[in-house]
Amino acid sequence: MIEVHLARSLGCIADSDASCLDPAEQARHRAFHRACDAADFLAGRRLVRERLGRVHGLAPAQVPLEIDPQGRPGCPLDESPQFSISHAGGFVAVAWNAPGRGPVGVDIQPLDTPMDAALEPHYLTLFERQQMPSGPEAARARERLHYFVLKEAILKCHGTGFRVTPESITLQSKDKRQWICTDGTARGLHATLHLLPSSTTRQPLLTAVACSSAHSTTGVTFHVL
């Protein structure tokens, strides 16, 4: 079972206490030029450290986090759950996958995120562009956002993020909710789309959750903190 924890970045860190971060994280936190980016980073790391601290019986600041060669954070302790962090629109999301069930990827974006048509060749394959609806531009813009969120989640699960160009992988779906990567370096990874309504998160948030083909993303549970 995959769980996704969502929280407002500023609400999660009302006291702006960065003492749970390790020295490298504190330096990164101080380096952000925009307060909102610093808040997003701190909120994500705090959610991760607090949960892993409960799992391992450690204070959040004592939890060892490592960054792999692809830039993905993880915890080297035995029986640690896999996790992925995303933030957008003042929210931070952390997706969790149980130990032994492989990596997970998550991406969130506000539903009103603008997606210009000129960007299509930069993250959609020819096949995907041919699948785009032929109706009003608003419908095409929504579909572009779907692809963007899905591809970021899948590539984060793959471990590369957008260091692999999104137009180099192809996604297909039968029902527009469950998607699978059918071509490219992340082939076989799959993802689901979820729309969290404004009644839950104060603004509609589109969320994609990805994992390996050996496990399912259909049973994702959301917790708004």
Backbone bond lengths (Angstrom), bond angles and torsions (degrees), N, CA, C in turn:
res aa  C-N    CA-C-N  psi(-1)  N-CA   C-N-CA  omega(-1)  CA-C   N-CA-C  phi
1 M - - - 1.460 - - 1.531 109.91 -
2 I 1.311 116.17 127.58 1.462 121.82 176.21 1.522 109.07 -94.55
3 E 1.323 115.71 133.79 1.458 121.52 176.22 1.527 108.81 -114.51
4 V 1.332 115.58 143.25 1.459 121.12 174.47 1.520 108.09 -122.96
5 H 1.326 115.95 121.03 1.460 121.99 176.87 1.523 108.72 -100.09
6 L 1.323 116.51 128.80 1.461 122.86 -178.89 1.515 109.51 -120.61
7 A 1.332 115.68 138.89 1.462 120.32 177.39 1.516 108.95 -151.30
8 R 1.321 116.54 151.75 1.457 119.54 171.72 1.523 108.36 -72.33
9 S 1.312 116.56 131.35 1.469 120.54 -174.39 1.520 111.71 -57.16
10 L 1.317 117.56 -49.87 1.462 119.83 -177.27 1.519 111.25 -69.86
11 G 1.325 117.17 -37.84 1.456 119.57 178.37 1.504 112.92 -66.24
12 C 1.337 115.34 -30.28 1.467 120.37 -178.71 1.521 111.24 -72.48
13 I 1.316 117.08 -24.21 1.464 120.29 -174.54 1.521 110.19 -128.14
14 A 1.308 116.19 48.33 1.459 120.24 -173.98 1.525 112.23 -54.92
15 D 1.331 117.32 -31.31 1.460 119.33 -178.69 1.535 112.60 -94.10
16 S 1.338 116.87 0.49 1.477 122.60 178.26 1.525 112.65 53.55
17 D 1.330 117.63 29.59 1.460 121.72 -177.97 1.524 109.60 -80.70
18 A 1.324 117.39 114.01 1.457 122.25 -179.71 1.519 111.82 -100.38
19 S 1.331 117.76 16.00 1.464 119.72 -175.95 1.516 113.00 -67.64
20 C 1.349 118.11 -16.72 1.462 120.36 178.99 1.527 111.97 -76.32
21 L 1.336 117.48 -13.06 1.457 121.12 -177.48 1.528 111.29 -82.21
22 D 1.336 115.84 151.22 1.456 118.71 173.83 1.537 108.47 -80.60
23 P 1.336 118.57 170.50 1.471 119.82 -175.24 1.527 114.33 -55.82
24 A 1.327 117.73 -40.70 1.470 120.05 179.80 1.522 110.65 -65.45
25 E 1.341 116.90 -40.57 1.457 120.09 178.34 1.529 111.07 -67.26
26 Q 1.325 116.72 -38.70 1.458 118.94 178.53 1.528 110.73 -63.03
27 A 1.325 117.05 -39.79 1.466 120.11 177.64 1.524 110.61 -64.16
28 R 1.318 116.45 -40.91 1.469 119.56 178.20 1.525 110.45 -65.90
29 H 1.319 116.29 -40.24 1.464 120.74 179.13 1.523 111.00 -61.00
30 R 1.332 117.06 -42.11 1.472 120.80 -179.86 1.525 112.18 -70.04
31 A 1.336 117.15 -22.70 1.463 120.58 -174.00 1.524 113.37 -80.44
32 F 1.325 118.10 -14.44 1.459 119.49 -179.83 1.531 109.51 -66.43
33 H 1.317 116.13 136.13 1.460 120.75 179.50 1.529 111.53 -82.73
34 R 1.322 116.73 -30.56 1.462 120.05 -177.55 1.528 109.62 -102.80
35 A 1.328 115.76 135.25 1.465 120.29 -178.71 1.517 111.67 -61.12
36 C 1.340 116.89 -35.37 1.465 119.07 -178.28 1.531 110.65 -67.07
37 D 1.332 118.38 -36.25 1.465 120.66 178.13 1.528 111.02 -68.22
38 A 1.332 115.85 -39.66 1.467 119.74 177.21 1.528 110.03 -63.52
39 A 1.343 116.31 -40.32 1.466 120.27 179.52 1.518 111.16 -64.88
40 D 1.344 117.53 -42.31 1.462 120.87 178.13 1.523 111.05 -60.25
41 F 1.338 116.29 -47.05 1.464 120.21 -178.60 1.525 111.12 -61.75
42 L 1.329 116.57 -47.77 1.457 120.18 -178.10 1.520 111.15 -64.36
43 A 1.337 117.49 -41.44 1.465 120.20 -179.62 1.520 111.33 -62.65
44 G 1.336 117.33 -43.24 1.457 119.70 179.61 1.516 112.42 -63.53
45 R 1.327 116.41 -46.80 1.460 119.26 -179.83 1.524 111.12 -66.06
46 R 1.321 117.16 -35.74 1.460 118.29 -179.84 1.529 111.15 -67.16
47 L 1.339 117.56 -43.82 1.463 119.76 177.81 1.521 110.77 -58.80
48 V 1.327 117.02 -41.90 1.462 121.04 180.00 1.522 110.59 -65.91
49 R 1.312 117.24 -48.16 1.460 120.47 -175.86 1.528 111.80 -67.26
50 E 1.322 117.41 -36.57 1.458 119.10 179.81 1.525 111.50 -66.50
51 R 1.336 116.90 -42.91 1.466 118.33 179.40 1.523 111.52 -68.85
52 L 1.322 117.62 -45.56 1.465 119.28 179.17 1.522 110.95 -64.52
53 G 1.315 117.13 -32.08 1.458 119.75 175.83 1.522 111.20 -62.19
54 R 1.336 116.42 -41.13 1.474 119.39 177.99 1.524 110.53 -66.99
55 V 1.335 117.73 -39.17 1.462 121.21 -179.67 1.521 111.19 -62.27
56 H 1.323 117.12 -41.42 1.466 121.34 -172.19 1.524 113.48 -105.06
57 G 1.321 118.00 3.61 1.461 120.08 179.19 1.515 112.75 67.34
58 L 1.337 116.78 38.00 1.453 121.89 -178.95 1.528 110.18 -122.51
59 A 1.322 115.31 156.31 1.455 118.95 168.92 1.530 107.99 -68.47
60 P 1.345 118.42 148.31 1.476 119.91 -178.57 1.519 113.54 -50.90
61 A 1.330 117.52 -40.01 1.463 120.59 -177.96 1.529 112.35 -69.13
62 Q 1.347 117.51 -18.34 1.460 121.08 -178.66 1.527 112.75 -88.58
63 V 1.320 117.58 -8.84 1.465 120.56 -177.63 1.532 109.54 -71.66
64 P 1.328 118.19 122.54 1.472 119.10 177.95 1.524 110.57 -79.30
65 L 1.313 116.04 126.30 1.462 121.12 174.10 1.525 108.21 -118.48
66 E 1.303 115.44 138.47 1.462 121.01 179.30 1.520 109.28 -123.53
67 I 1.317 116.35 149.12 1.451 122.42 175.79 1.524 107.73 -105.70
68 D 1.333 117.32 121.63 1.464 119.45 -178.26 1.529 110.01 -76.57
69 P 1.338 117.83 173.30 1.468 120.48 -176.49 1.530 113.97 -57.89
70 Q 1.336 116.81 -21.65 1.453 120.13 179.10 1.533 112.20 -89.74
71 G 1.345 116.55 -2.11 1.459 119.43 179.11 1.510 114.84 91.61
72 R 1.339 118.19 10.60 1.465 121.54 -178.16 1.525 109.47 -93.35
73 P 1.343 118.13 127.78 1.465 120.10 178.94 1.527 111.45 -76.53
74 G 1.322 115.31 150.70 1.452 120.94 176.89 1.515 109.37 -162.17
75 C 1.326 115.56 168.74 1.461 121.43 179.03 1.524 108.92 -110.65
76 P 1.349 119.17 125.70 1.459 121.33 -175.68 1.522 114.28 -79.27
77 L 1.342 119.11 -6.91 1.461 120.89 -177.36 1.521 110.86 -69.70
78 D 1.337 116.02 146.09 1.464 121.27 178.39 1.519 110.45 -58.67
79 E 1.330 114.86 146.60 1.463 122.79 177.21 1.527 113.07 62.31
80 S 1.318 116.53 27.47 1.459 119.38 174.58 1.524 110.13 -85.18
81 P 1.320 117.97 135.77 1.466 119.18 174.36 1.521 110.95 -69.58
82 Q 1.309 115.72 150.94 1.461 120.98 173.09 1.530 108.24 -78.44
83 F 1.329 116.76 151.12 1.459 118.84 -179.54 1.521 110.55 -147.28
84 S 1.321 114.42 162.17 1.456 122.31 176.12 1.521 107.56 -144.83
85 I 1.330 116.77 143.85 1.469 122.25 -174.94 1.525 109.83 -119.65
86 S 1.325 116.40 139.85 1.458 121.50 172.69 1.521 108.24 -142.72
87 H 1.333 116.48 151.38 1.459 118.89 174.77 1.519 109.78 -146.61
88 A 1.323 115.43 142.33 1.462 122.46 178.82 1.521 107.94 -169.77
89 G 1.327 115.36 149.56 1.456 119.82 174.82 1.507 114.49 60.98
90 G 1.334 117.50 27.45 1.455 120.35 -179.38 1.514 114.16 81.79
91 F 1.335 117.63 5.70 1.455 122.36 177.70 1.518 110.19 -113.79
92 V 1.317 115.20 151.22 1.455 121.56 171.27 1.522 107.70 -121.80
93 A 1.340 116.39 138.89 1.460 122.14 178.28 1.518 108.92 -124.83
94 V 1.322 116.04 137.79 1.462 121.80 173.31 1.521 107.55 -125.40
95 A 1.328 116.78 120.22 1.458 122.06 175.24 1.517 108.95 -95.92
96 W 1.337 115.45 137.94 1.463 121.55 -177.46 1.522 110.07 -122.68
97 N 1.319 116.26 135.57 1.456 122.54 174.01 1.517 108.15 -122.99
98 A 1.310 116.53 139.59 1.462 121.36 -175.09 1.522 111.41 -62.23
99 P 1.345 117.94 152.99 1.461 121.14 177.96 1.528 111.27 -54.03
100 G 1.309 116.47 138.20 1.452 121.04 177.90 1.510 115.09 83.83
101 R 1.331 117.37 -2.10 1.464 119.67 -178.07 1.521 112.67 -105.27
102 G 1.311 116.16 15.32 1.457 120.08 172.46 1.508 113.80 82.52
103 P 1.317 115.97 177.40 1.467 120.96 -176.39 1.517 112.42 -71.25
104 V 1.320 115.04 165.80 1.457 122.45 178.61 1.521 106.97 -138.20
105 G 1.306 117.17 153.44 1.455 121.94 176.00 1.511 109.98 -135.31
106 V 1.319 117.36 143.92 1.460 120.88 178.14 1.517 109.43 -139.54
107 D 1.319 115.54 146.10 1.463 120.96 171.22 1.518 108.45 -144.18
108 I 1.342 116.20 139.69 1.456 121.50 175.98 1.522 109.15 -125.67
109 Q 1.328 115.01 146.95 1.457 121.55 174.79 1.531 108.32 -149.65
110 P 1.339 118.55 139.76 1.461 120.08 171.79 1.527 109.90 -57.98
111 L 1.323 115.78 144.66 1.455 120.14 -175.86 1.528 112.16 -64.56
112 D 1.334 117.42 -22.86 1.461 119.91 -178.90 1.536 112.38 -93.69
113 T 1.333 118.34 15.29 1.462 120.90 177.42 1.528 109.67 -60.90
114 P 1.347 119.04 123.87 1.467 120.14 -178.79 1.532 111.13 -70.76
115 M 1.321 115.52 136.66 1.471 121.33 179.37 1.519 108.14 -131.21
116 D 1.320 116.06 97.08 1.461 122.42 -174.98 1.527 110.96 -68.18
117 A 1.322 116.03 141.82 1.465 120.72 -179.94 1.519 111.93 -61.46
118 A 1.345 117.54 -28.43 1.459 120.60 -178.77 1.523 112.21 -64.17
119 L 1.343 117.53 -17.12 1.460 121.09 -178.57 1.529 112.68 -82.53
120 E 1.325 117.45 -14.85 1.467 120.19 -173.07 1.532 113.89 -50.98
121 P 1.335 119.77 -47.51 1.476 118.40 -178.10 1.522 113.30 -65.97
122 H 1.341 117.52 -14.40 1.455 120.82 -176.40 1.527 112.75 -90.09
123 Y 1.330 118.40 -10.75 1.464 117.77 175.12 1.533 114.08 -145.35
124 L 1.341 117.54 3.28 1.458 119.90 175.95 1.524 109.99 -117.84
125 T 1.338 116.65 140.31 1.459 121.07 173.12 1.526 109.23 -77.17
126 L 1.327 115.61 167.56 1.463 119.79 177.74 1.523 110.04 -58.93
127 F 1.341 117.09 -42.75 1.469 120.13 178.69 1.527 110.68 -57.49
128 E 1.321 117.03 -45.33 1.465 120.52 -178.07 1.526 111.56 -66.19
129 R 1.326 116.75 -38.92 1.462 119.15 178.09 1.522 110.88 -64.05
130 Q 1.327 116.08 -32.80 1.468 119.76 178.30 1.528 112.01 -71.51
131 Q 1.345 116.78 -20.98 1.467 120.60 179.10 1.527 112.84 -87.20
132 M 1.322 117.09 -7.29 1.458 120.50 -177.48 1.521 110.73 -63.98
133 P 1.334 118.07 143.76 1.471 119.76 179.14 1.522 111.10 -63.45
134 S 1.311 115.46 147.48 1.464 120.78 -177.82 1.519 112.61 -94.81
135 G 1.314 117.89 7.03 1.453 122.37 -176.61 1.509 113.48 -83.12
136 P 1.333 116.91 -145.29 1.468 121.55 -176.94 1.530 112.13 -61.23
137 E 1.332 115.44 153.52 1.453 121.24 -179.86 1.526 111.47 -58.63
138 A 1.335 117.49 -33.77 1.465 120.03 -179.63 1.524 111.08 -60.13
139 A 1.330 116.72 -38.23 1.467 120.48 179.05 1.521 110.60 -68.52
140 R 1.317 117.14 -38.93 1.463 120.52 178.43 1.532 110.63 -67.59
141 A 1.333 116.69 -39.61 1.462 119.68 178.46 1.520 110.78 -62.93
142 R 1.336 117.05 -39.85 1.465 120.58 178.18 1.528 110.54 -63.69
143 E 1.340 115.79 -40.25 1.459 119.41 179.60 1.529 110.76 -66.92
144 R 1.335 117.17 -38.43 1.467 119.77 176.66 1.519 110.80 -60.43
145 L 1.333 116.55 -40.11 1.460 120.05 178.43 1.527 110.30 -64.61
146 H 1.321 117.34 -40.67 1.468 120.49 177.64 1.527 110.38 -56.13
147 Y 1.327 116.52 -50.04 1.462 120.44 -179.31 1.529 110.91 -61.51
148 F 1.322 116.93 -43.00 1.460 120.74 -178.09 1.529 111.20 -59.71
149 V 1.338 116.16 -48.13 1.464 120.87 -178.45 1.527 110.76 -66.62
150 L 1.315 116.90 -43.61 1.459 120.99 179.81 1.527 111.64 -61.74
151 K 1.330 116.09 -45.37 1.465 118.66 -176.95 1.521 111.44 -67.90
152 E 1.324 117.03 -37.13 1.462 117.42 178.31 1.522 110.43 -65.18
153 A 1.346 118.04 -42.01 1.466 120.26 178.67 1.527 111.15 -62.66
154 I 1.329 117.17 -43.66 1.459 120.65 -178.14 1.526 110.87 -66.43
155 L 1.313 117.95 -42.17 1.462 119.79 -179.42 1.525 111.86 -72.42
156 K 1.333 117.90 -28.40 1.462 119.46 172.83 1.527 110.06 -69.24
157 C 1.320 117.17 -38.85 1.465 120.45 175.12 1.523 110.04 -63.42
158 H 1.306 117.18 -39.41 1.463 121.85 177.98 1.524 111.15 -65.04
159 G 1.336 116.66 -26.15 1.458 120.55 176.05 1.517 114.15 105.96
160 T 1.323 117.25 -3.35 1.457 120.23 -176.17 1.520 113.16 -104.51
161 G 1.337 117.13 -26.55 1.452 118.30 -170.37 1.519 109.53 60.88
162 F 1.322 116.69 -155.06 1.461 120.13 -176.16 1.525 113.27 -78.77
163 R 1.368 117.44 14.69 1.464 118.13 167.02 1.528 109.73 -67.86
164 V 1.336 116.74 -23.51 1.458 121.10 164.88 1.520 106.29 -92.89
165 T 1.314 117.20 128.02 1.462 119.58 -175.13 1.532 110.29 -66.89
166 P 1.329 117.16 131.84 1.473 119.66 -175.22 1.518 113.36 -62.67
167 E 1.345 117.99 -26.33 1.470 118.46 179.76 1.520 111.98 -75.97
168 S 1.341 118.07 -1.92 1.463 120.52 179.06 1.527 112.42 -92.06
169 I 1.329 117.89 -3.34 1.463 120.56 176.63 1.526 108.83 -120.31
170 T 1.322 116.21 147.54 1.466 122.44 -177.39 1.520 110.09 -115.19
171 L 1.327 116.38 132.13 1.452 122.42 177.49 1.524 110.19 -111.63
172 Q 1.322 115.16 143.50 1.461 120.89 175.26 1.517 109.12 -134.86
173 S 1.330 115.12 152.21 1.463 120.81 -179.72 1.518 109.77 -148.85
174 K 1.326 115.60 147.92 1.459 120.45 174.52 1.525 112.09 -96.06
175 D 1.335 115.91 -28.95 1.469 118.43 -172.78 1.523 113.71 -124.88
176 K 1.347 117.90 7.74 1.460 123.16 179.35 1.534 112.99 65.31
177 R 1.317 117.60 11.94 1.467 120.66 174.69 1.517 110.62 -120.28
178 Q 1.330 116.56 -42.26 1.455 120.74 178.51 1.528 108.77 -106.96
179 W 1.330 115.71 128.88 1.448 121.51 -174.13 1.523 109.84 -127.75
180 I 1.325 116.54 151.44 1.458 121.24 176.82 1.521 108.88 -134.17
181 C 1.310 115.46 143.92 1.457 121.37 176.14 1.528 107.70 -82.92
182 T 1.328 116.93 114.56 1.463 121.37 -174.17 1.519 113.31 -100.56
183 D 1.341 117.50 -9.66 1.463 119.65 -178.86 1.524 109.33 -155.34
184 G 1.333 115.79 144.89 1.454 120.47 179.06 1.510 112.10 107.41
185 T 1.331 116.35 -177.33 1.458 122.09 -172.33 1.518 113.62 -63.73
186 A 1.337 118.03 -24.89 1.466 121.44 -179.48 1.523 112.10 -99.39
187 R 1.312 116.97 22.02 1.467 121.66 -176.67 1.533 110.92 -54.84
188 G 1.317 115.32 133.93 1.459 121.66 178.68 1.510 113.96 97.44
189 L 1.321 118.77 -20.86 1.462 120.24 175.36 1.522 109.45 -73.08
190 H 1.305 116.05 148.29 1.464 118.19 -178.77 1.508 110.30 -135.78
191 A 1.336 115.05 164.35 1.463 120.33 -173.89 1.519 110.02 -150.50
192 T 1.323 115.12 158.81 1.460 121.59 173.32 1.523 109.42 -122.80
193 L 1.329 115.18 152.05 1.458 122.62 176.77 1.523 109.79 -103.72
194 H 1.319 115.81 139.20 1.461 121.90 178.59 1.523 108.29 -136.00
195 L 1.318 116.91 136.18 1.462 121.37 175.25 1.521 108.26 -108.91
196 L 1.322 116.12 114.63 1.454 120.97 177.75 1.521 107.95 -91.46
197 P 1.330 118.41 119.52 1.466 120.90 -173.52 1.521 112.50 -72.05
198 S 1.322 115.30 162.92 1.465 120.70 -179.12 1.521 111.94 -63.35
199 S 1.325 117.59 -24.35 1.463 119.85 177.43 1.526 111.68 -66.02
200 T 1.343 116.32 -20.59 1.461 121.54 179.55 1.516 111.77 -96.36
201 T 1.329 117.20 -40.84 1.462 120.57 -170.62 1.531 113.89 -124.08
202 R 1.333 118.77 13.26 1.473 124.23 179.41 1.513 113.42 72.40
203 Q 1.300 118.42 -16.30 1.459 123.45 172.05 1.519 106.61 -153.48
204 P 1.348 118.10 146.18 1.466 118.73 179.85 1.525 110.62 -63.28
205 L 1.323 116.38 128.20 1.464 122.05 179.31 1.521 109.24 -118.54
206 L 1.327 115.72 127.13 1.449 121.07 173.85 1.520 108.00 -89.72
207 T 1.316 116.51 128.47 1.465 121.66 -175.61 1.521 109.69 -127.51
208 A 1.324 116.67 132.56 1.463 122.09 173.04 1.515 108.25 -116.82
209 V 1.322 115.82 135.91 1.460 122.41 178.59 1.514 107.92 -125.13
210 A 1.339 116.75 128.55 1.463 121.45 -175.15 1.521 110.92 -124.10
211 C 1.327 115.92 149.58 1.462 121.31 173.05 1.520 108.17 -154.13
212 S 1.329 116.63 -178.23 1.459 120.51 -177.02 1.522 110.19 -74.20
213 S 1.321 115.56 163.22 1.465 120.63 -176.98 1.517 112.48 -66.95
214 A 1.346 117.62 -15.28 1.464 120.23 -178.91 1.524 112.30 -76.34
215 H 1.323 117.24 -12.96 1.457 120.66 -176.56 1.521 109.68 -132.60
216 S 1.322 115.52 165.26 1.460 120.71 -173.61 1.516 111.65 -105.76
217 T 1.343 115.62 145.78 1.460 120.67 172.72 1.524 111.29 -104.80
218 T 1.338 117.79 7.66 1.465 119.47 -175.76 1.521 112.03 -74.44
219 G 1.321 118.56 -19.06 1.461 120.81 -177.56 1.512 113.65 -102.22
220 V 1.326 117.81 33.46 1.460 120.80 -178.21 1.519 109.98 -67.86
221 T 1.343 115.32 134.74 1.464 122.36 177.03 1.522 108.88 -112.61
222 F 1.343 116.37 131.43 1.452 121.62 -179.65 1.520 110.39 -105.83
223 H 1.340 115.77 138.86 1.453 122.42 175.79 1.524 107.71 -128.41
224 V 1.322 117.50 116.90 1.454 121.38 176.83 1.516 107.09 -93.84
225 L 1.324 116.74 117.47 1.453 122.21 -171.92 1.524 110.88 -91.41
